Structures are given as C-alpha cells and as structure tokens.
Amino acid sequence: MSIKETFSITGENLLKKIKELIADGNVTKISISDKSGKEIMSFPVTVGAIGLIFAPIFAAVGAMAALLTECKITVERQEKDDNDQDNQNTSQSIEVK
C-alpha cells in the first residue's frame, strides 16, 4: 500500500524536515512544491542510501529554502499490509499542516 502525506512548511525548516523524513527510512519518494501547488523538485529515496548520494540534493534543497517562504512536501511511503495477499496497489493520502 502506498501512503502519501503532505506537509505545509516554511522555507527555513525545509532542509531539516527533508533530513528527518529520510532518516525515517520508509520513505520512497519526496516531492517539493510551492504554495500554489506547482512541483519544484522531486526525487526518489532509495533504501540504504548513504549521505554522499544525498549531498547534492541537500545543497539544492538548501538553496531553494532560501528562496521559498512557504512550500509543501509530499512524501510517498510504502506500507507493508498483512492482508495484502493479491499485491493490490492502493494508495491513501494524508495532509498534515
């Protein structure tokens, strides 16, 4: 099952939140959009990725954070469901403010 969460956040907290989400470990994709909903950046998060892979992404996010006052982060997570015998691909959306 795929779950999407959307966080509304200020630009100054953007990089901190991205690092927290990656540290959670069950995130598969992160998208950043401006306050009007236009997607600015999207990147996959691979399992077992090391910090060197994310260094250029963190630099880009840091530069973007300086320019944005408000933005939205959409996080896609893969949840393992015990009742998922047919491997159905369903999704659920959650918005957090």
Secondary structure by P-SEA (a helix, b strand, c coil): cbbbbbbbbcccaaaaaaaaaaacccccbbbbbcccccccbbbbbccccccccaaaaaaaaaaaaaccccbbbbbbbbbbbcccccccbbbbbbbcc
